[in-house]
Amino acid sequence: MKVREVIAYKNYFISFLKEQDKRVQNKIYKVIEIIETFQRIPKTYLSPVIGEKGLYYARIKLGSNIWRVFCFFDEGKLVILLNAFAKKTQKTPKKEIKKAKRLMKEYYIEKNSK
């Protein structure tokens, strides 16, 4: 049973997902399912971005490869997926964090102008 809903904002996440092979897509769907159904999501699947209020990233790991999907909560029960990337270095690239922050801001501007 779902405890929250996960949706993608614009096409950034969907475009990223389509570029991945089937095994990676299936792993991403599994993590999204965990986010939707677990009351308390383990940190291995969803963690806050340190120093960025309200911004989180979903962790996807398959073999030695790692992907990150930025997201945030809107009104508690809705998770908005933003941009995603394959993690190649220890630190999360600043440009990816900036992009996620910009998309989160855009989402709220659009939502509040309706």
SULPE-V949023 format. One record per residue. N is the residue number from 1. PSI is psi in degrees with one decimal (NA if undefined). OMEGA is omega in radians with two decimals (999 if undefined). NEAR is the number of other ideal C-beta (glycine too) atoms within 10 Angstrom. Layout:
n=N psi=PSI omega=OMEGA near=NEAR
n=N psi=PSI omega=OMEGA near=NEAR
This chain:
n=1 psi=136.1 omega=-3.13 near=4
n=2 psi=136.5 omega=3.02 near=10
n=3 psi=-14.9 omega=3.08 near=12
n=4 psi=162.7 omega=3.14 near=16
n=5 psi=141.0 omega=3.10 near=12
n=6 psi=125.8 omega=3.08 near=18
n=7 psi=158.4 omega=3.10 near=11
n=8 psi=138.1 omega=3.07 near=19
n=9 psi=126.9 omega=-3.08 near=20
n=10 psi=-146.3 omega=-3.02 near=15
n=11 psi=7.5 omega=-3.05 near=9
n=12 psi=-49.7 omega=-3.12 near=18
n=13 psi=-44.8 omega=-3.11 near=24
n=14 psi=-43.7 omega=3.11 near=13
n=15 psi=-44.5 omega=3.11 near=12
n=16 psi=-46.3 omega=-3.10 near=20
n=17 psi=-44.0 omega=-3.12 near=18
n=18 psi=-27.2 omega=-3.13 near=9
n=19 psi=-17.1 omega=-3.06 near=11
n=20 psi=155.3 omega=3.08 near=17
n=21 psi=169.5 omega=-3.02 near=8
n=22 psi=-41.5 omega=-3.12 near=7
n=23 psi=-41.5 omega=3.13 near=11
n=24 psi=-43.6 omega=3.11 near=18
n=25 psi=-45.7 omega=3.14 near=13
n=26 psi=-39.8 omega=3.12 near=11
n=27 psi=-41.9 omega=3.11 near=17
n=28 psi=-44.5 omega=3.11 near=21
n=29 psi=-38.4 omega=3.14 near=12
n=30 psi=-44.5 omega=3.13 near=12
n=31 psi=-41.0 omega=3.10 near=20
n=32 psi=-40.7 omega=3.11 near=21
n=33 psi=-39.7 omega=3.09 near=12
n=34 psi=-44.0 omega=3.13 near=15
n=35 psi=-38.6 omega=-3.13 near=22
n=36 psi=-32.9 omega=-2.95 near=15
n=37 psi=-24.2 omega=-3.13 near=12
n=38 psi=130.6 omega=3.09 near=13
n=39 psi=-48.6 omega=3.09 near=6
n=40 psi=113.2 omega=-3.07 near=6
n=41 psi=123.8 omega=3.12 near=19
n=42 psi=145.2 omega=3.14 near=10
n=43 psi=-21.7 omega=3.11 near=9
n=44 psi=-18.5 omega=-3.14 near=10
n=45 psi=-30.2 omega=-3.10 near=17
n=46 psi=123.6 omega=-3.12 near=19
n=47 psi=150.8 omega=3.06 near=14
n=48 psi=148.9 omega=3.02 near=13
n=49 psi=116.9 omega=-3.08 near=19
n=50 psi=128.1 omega=3.10 near=7
n=51 psi=2.6 omega=-3.14 near=7
n=52 psi=96.9 omega=-3.06 near=17
n=53 psi=123.8 omega=3.05 near=9
n=54 psi=-7.8 omega=-3.10 near=12
n=55 psi=134.5 omega=-3.13 near=19
n=56 psi=167.8 omega=2.95 near=22
n=57 psi=138.8 omega=3.05 near=25
n=58 psi=138.2 omega=-3.12 near=23
n=59 psi=128.2 omega=3.07 near=17
n=60 psi=126.0 omega=-3.13 near=22
n=61 psi=130.1 omega=3.10 near=13
n=62 psi=112.5 omega=-3.04 near=14
n=63 psi=-128.5 omega=3.12 near=8
n=64 psi=4.8 omega=3.14 near=5
n=65 psi=145.3 omega=-3.10 near=13
n=66 psi=138.5 omega=3.06 near=13
n=67 psi=154.3 omega=3.08 near=21
n=68 psi=139.3 omega=3.06 near=22
n=69 psi=116.3 omega=3.11 near=26
n=70 psi=144.9 omega=3.14 near=27
n=71 psi=173.5 omega=3.06 near=27
n=72 psi=163.1 omega=3.12 near=24
n=73 psi=137.3 omega=3.04 near=14
n=74 psi=121.5 omega=-3.13 near=17
n=75 psi=31.9 omega=2.99 near=7
n=76 psi=-42.9 omega=-3.02 near=7
n=77 psi=3.7 omega=-3.12 near=10
n=78 psi=125.4 omega=3.11 near=12
n=79 psi=126.7 omega=-3.10 near=21
n=80 psi=119.1 omega=3.10 near=22
n=81 psi=135.2 omega=-3.12 near=24
n=82 psi=-126.8 omega=3.13 near=26
n=83 psi=165.0 omega=-3.13 near=21
n=84 psi=159.9 omega=3.13 near=26
n=85 psi=160.7 omega=3.04 near=18
n=86 psi=129.2 omega=-3.09 near=13
n=87 psi=119.6 omega=-3.09 near=18
n=88 psi=-18.5 omega=-3.09 near=8
n=89 psi=170.4 omega=3.14 near=6
n=90 psi=-43.8 omega=-3.10 near=5
n=91 psi=145.9 omega=3.07 near=7
n=92 psi=128.2 omega=-3.12 near=17
n=93 psi=132.9 omega=-3.13 near=13
n=94 psi=-36.7 omega=-3.11 near=8
n=95 psi=-31.9 omega=3.11 near=10
n=96 psi=-39.5 omega=3.10 near=18
n=97 psi=-43.9 omega=3.13 near=19
n=98 psi=-42.5 omega=3.13 near=11
n=99 psi=-44.9 omega=3.14 near=16
n=100 psi=-42.9 omega=3.13 near=26
n=101 psi=-41.6 omega=3.13 near=18
n=102 psi=-43.2 omega=-3.14 near=12
n=103 psi=-38.2 omega=3.11 near=20
n=104 psi=-42.9 omega=3.12 near=21
n=105 psi=-45.3 omega=3.10 near=10
n=106 psi=-43.8 omega=-3.13 near=13
n=107 psi=-48.5 omega=-3.11 near=16
n=108 psi=-35.6 omega=3.08 near=13
n=109 psi=-46.9 omega=3.12 near=9
n=110 psi=-44.3 omega=-3.11 near=11
n=111 psi=-42.9 omega=-3.09 near=11
n=112 psi=-14.9 omega=3.14 near=7
n=113 psi=-0.2 omega=3.14 near=6
n=114 psi=NA omega=999 near=4
